[in-house]
Amino acid sequence: METIYSQLHKLGFSQYESKAYVSLIQQAPATGYEVSKRSGVPRSMIYEVLGKLIDRGAAYLVPTDPVKYAPVPAKQMLERLRNNMEETIHYLEHSLETLEKDPAIDVIMHLSGYDHVIQELSDTIYQAKSELWLSIWEPQVGELYEQIQQAVNRNISVFSIVFGAEGVSLGYTFPHNYMSPEVVQERMGGQLTIAARDGEEVIIANFNERGVPWAIKTRNPALVLVATEYVRHDIMIEEVTREYGADKVERLWRNRPDLSHVVTGYKGGGTL
């Protein structure tokens, strides 16, 4: 029952209104006293609560002596709420759009929390109009796979560099093989995930086991360009590695202190 109260609350019902309406649905018509007794709404509040239910079109008076109350059938009440909500949303979509200014390109949104970051990544992918550049790790592939496939089906040019998730197809897909994911993750302090779209917007996220996932999202042209070029660069290095062999590329950077510093982030080379 608490779940029903919670869902009614999301539709604008107060806790007392939710309890009174459910009580009426279960047994009606009923006097205010009877509704109060069954629902747990205080007697001092019950007539005010029932009046609010009548005002919102969820209940009505039954002209008896004493006066009783009955609920508007749930299906009819919910349909009315749905129509009202759709009308409100439709009005606000058009009204607020006329007031809205173009977002400042220098604004950088700071995001935190796994679900929030995943949702913003999904939104960026959904909004792609012509091209999408992705650098993505296996755990995030599962979360975003459906949204990426929808972009592919919309004929968006999707280019993906993928860490792990062998065999997965995300548009033009390039598995990251020229160095182990462990080396990359150690250098970056987590799983750096990028979604850049249309040369207009980018979200750069970091998922790690030691802290809360975070991200930044922006339309700043410099950051969009840098992130897009980062993915392009990784794709080209991956193709060079595929052409000439991963072992040769790895020997190259492991045997040169300067390149080892570039790859691992440790001066004088790393032990990874």
C-alpha positions in Angstrom: 0.0 0.0 0.0 2.9 2.4 0.8 4.0 2.0 -2.9 0.5 3.2 -4.0 0.7 6.2 -1.7 4.2 7.0 -3.0 3.1 6.9 -6.6 0.0 9.1 -5.9 2.3 11.5 -4.2 4.3 11.8 -7.4 1.0 12.9 -9.1 0.5 15.7 -6.6 -1.5 14.0 -3.8 -0.5 14.7 -0.3 0.0 11.8 2.1 -3.5 12.3 3.7 -5.1 12.7 0.3 -3.5 9.5 -0.9 -4.8 7.6 2.1 -8.3 9.1 1.9 -8.6 8.3 -1.8 -7.4 4.7 -1.4 -9.9 4.3 1.5 -12.7 5.5 -0.7 -11.7 3.2 -3.5 -11.8 0.3 -1.1 -15.2 1.1 0.4 -17.7 3.9 -0.7 -19.8 5.8 -0.3 -18.6 6.7 3.2 -19.0 9.5 5.7 -16.0 11.6 6.6 -15.9 9.9 10.0 -15.7 6.5 8.3 -13.0 7.6 5.9 -11.0 9.0 8.8 -11.3 5.8 10.8 -10.3 3.5 7.9 -7.5 5.7 6.5 -5.8 7.0 9.6 -6.3 10.6 8.5 -7.0 12.7 11.7 -10.7 13.6 12.1 -9.7 17.3 12.5 -8.2 17.1 9.0 -10.5 14.7 7.1 -13.1 17.2 5.7 -10.3 19.5 4.5 -8.6 16.5 2.8 -11.9 15.3 1.2 -12.6 18.8 0.0 -9.2 18.8 -1.8 -9.9 15.5 -3.4 -13.2 16.9 -4.7 -11.3 20.0 -6.0 -8.8 17.9 -7.9 -11.6 15.7 -9.4 -10.8 12.6 -7.5 -13.9 12.4 -5.4 -17.5 13.8 -5.2 -20.2 14.3 -2.7 -23.2 11.9 -2.3 -26.2 14.0 -1.2 -27.4 11.8 1.7 -28.0 12.5 5.3 -25.4 12.4 6.7 -23.3 13.5 3.7 -21.1 10.8 2.2 -18.2 10.8 -0.2 -17.4 8.5 -3.2 -14.3 8.3 -5.4 -14.1 9.1 -9.1 -13.2 5.6 -10.6 -9.4 5.2 -10.7 -9.2 4.8 -14.5 -11.3 7.9 -15.1 -9.3 9.9 -12.5 -5.9 8.8 -13.9 -7.0 9.6 -17.5 -8.0 13.1 -16.4 -4.7 13.6 -14.7 -2.8 12.3 -17.8 -4.7 14.7 -20.1 -4.1 17.6 -17.7 -0.4 16.8 -17.5 0.0 16.5 -21.2 -1.7 19.8 -21.7 0.5 21.4 -19.1 3.7 19.9 -20.6 2.7 20.9 -24.1 2.0 24.5 -23.0 5.3 24.8 -21.1 7.3 23.3 -24.0 6.3 26.1 -26.2 6.1 28.9 -23.7 9.4 28.2 -22.0 11.2 27.7 -25.4 10.3 31.3 -26.3 12.0 32.5 -23.1 15.0 30.3 -23.3 18.3 31.7 -24.4 21.0 29.7 -26.1 23.2 28.1 -23.5 26.5 29.9 -22.9 29.2 28.0 -24.6 31.6 28.5 -21.7 29.3 26.9 -19.2 30.8 23.6 -17.8 28.4 21.4 -15.9 29.9 19.4 -13.1 28.2 16.0 -12.6 28.5 13.4 -9.8 27.0 10.0 -9.1 26.9 6.9 -11.3 23.2 7.1 -12.3 23.5 10.9 -13.0 26.6 10.5 -15.2 25.1 7.6 -17.1 21.9 9.6 -17.8 23.9 12.6 -19.1 26.0 10.3 -21.4 22.7 8.7 -22.7 21.2 12.2 -23.3 24.3 13.3 -25.3 24.1 10.2 -27.4 20.4 10.7 -28.0 20.9 14.3 -29.1 23.5 13.4 -31.8 22.4 14.7 -35.2 25.2 13.7 -37.6 28.2 12.2 -35.8 29.2 10.7 -32.5 32.7 10.0 -31.1 32.9 7.6 -28.2 35.6 6.3 -26.0 33.9 3.7 -23.8 34.7 0.9 -21.4 33.1 -2.5 -21.1 31.0 -1.7 -17.9 29.5 1.4 -19.6 28.8 -0.4 -22.8 26.1 -2.4 -21.1 24.4 0.7 -19.8 24.6 2.7 -23.1 24.4 -0.1 -25.8 20.7 0.4 -26.7 21.0 4.2 -26.9 24.1 3.9 -29.2 22.4 1.3 -31.4 19.4 3.7 -31.8 21.9 6.4 -32.9 23.3 4.0 -35.5 19.8 3.2 -36.7 19.2 7.0 -37.2 22.1 7.0 -39.6 24.4 8.8 -37.2 28.1 8.3 -38.0 29.3 6.6 -34.8 33.0 6.0 -34.2 33.9 4.1 -31.0 37.1 3.2 -29.3 36.2 0.3 -26.9 38.1 -1.0 -23.9 37.2 -4.6 -23.3 33.7 -5.8 -24.5 35.2 -8.0 -27.2 33.0 -8.6 -30.2 30.6 -5.7 -29.5 29.6 -3.5 -32.4 29.1 0.2 -31.7 29.0 1.8 -35.2 32.5 1.9 -36.6 34.1 0.0 -33.7 37.8 -0.1 -32.8 38.9 -2.3 -29.9 41.7 -0.7 -27.8 44.5 -3.2 -28.1 47.7 -1.2 -28.4 48.2 -1.1 -24.7 46.5 -3.0 -21.9 43.4 -1.4 -20.2 45.2 -1.7 -16.9 48.0 0.7 -18.1 45.4 3.2 -19.3 43.3 2.9 -16.2 46.3 3.4 -13.9 47.4 6.5 -15.8 44.0 8.1 -15.8 42.9 7.1 -12.4 39.8 5.3 -13.7 37.9 4.5 -16.8 37.8 7.7 -18.8 34.7 7.7 -20.9 33.9 10.3 -23.6 30.9 11.1 -25.8 31.3 14.0 -28.2 28.6 14.9 -30.7 28.4 17.0 -33.8 31.3 19.2 -32.9 28.9 20.9 -30.5 28.9 19.1 -27.1 31.0 16.7 -25.1 30.7 14.8 -21.8 33.9 13.5 -20.3 33.4 11.1 -17.4 35.5 9.1 -15.1 34.4 5.8 -13.5 36.6 4.3 -10.8 36.4 1.9 -7.9 37.8 4.2 -5.3 35.4 7.1 -5.5 32.2 8.5 -6.8 31.9 8.7 -10.7 32.2 12.2 -12.0 31.9 14.0 -15.3 31.9 17.4 -17.0 29.6 18.4 -19.8 30.0 21.4 -22.0 29.6 23.1 -25.4 32.9 24.9 -25.0 34.4 24.6 -28.6 38.0 24.1 -27.3 37.0 21.2 -25.0 34.7 19.6 -27.6 37.6 19.8 -30.2 40.2 18.3 -27.8 37.9 15.4 -26.7 37.0 14.6 -30.3 40.6 14.7 -31.4 41.5 12.5 -28.5 39.1 9.8 -29.8 40.3 10.3 -33.4 43.9 9.9 -32.2 43.1 6.7 -30.3 41.4 5.2 -33.4 44.4 6.0 -35.7 46.9 4.6 -33.2 44.7 1.5 -32.9 44.7 1.0 -36.7 48.5 1.5 -36.8 48.9 -1.1 -34.1 46.6 -3.5 -36.0 48.6 -3.0 -39.2 52.1 -3.4 -37.7 51.4 -5.6 -34.6 50.7 -4.9 -30.9 54.0 -6.5 -29.8 56.1 -4.2 -31.9 54.2 -1.1 -30.6 54.6 -2.2 -27.0 58.3 -2.9 -27.4 58.7 0.6 -28.9 57.3 2.4 -25.8 58.6 0.0 -23.2 62.2 0.3 -24.5 62.2 4.1 -24.6 62.1 6.1 -21.3 60.5 9.1 -23.0 57.7 7.1 -24.6 57.3 5.0 -21.5 56.7 8.2 -19.6 54.2 9.3 -22.2 52.3 6.0 -22.0 52.3 5.3 -18.3 52.5 8.8 -16.8 55.6 7.8 -14.7 58.9 9.5 -15.2 61.6 7.0 -16.2 59.0 4.4 -17.2 56.5 2.3 -15.3 56.4 -1.2 -14.1 53.0 -2.1 -15.6 
